[in-house]
Amino acid sequence: MGIIWMLIVGGIIGWLAGLLTGRDIPGGIIGNIIAGFIGSWLGGLILGSWGPVIGGFAIIPAIIGSIVLVLIVSFILRKMGQNKNHGRHAK
């Protein structure tokens, strides 16, 4: 039951990060779960483990870390998309 709870909380954290930034996370539910897990790890590195803990995640650092992750990923994907578009128009 603990792993399922972690997956649910990780998915909610990733979903909240996408919602707060207004950016879509690629991969749907799986992308949200991955963003929640990686964002929680990132937030824990940057901010430590403080605040309420749910499903093994310190919620506030996890959400902040996930927001940072979503912004970085969306920036990278946008740059990759611009590079592809420039390559098509250059003839």
Secondary structure by P-SEA (a helix, b strand, c coil): caaaaaaaaaaaaaaaaaaaaccccccaaaaaaaaaaaaaaaaaaacccccccccccccaaaaaaaaaaaaaaaaaaaaaaaaaaaaaacc
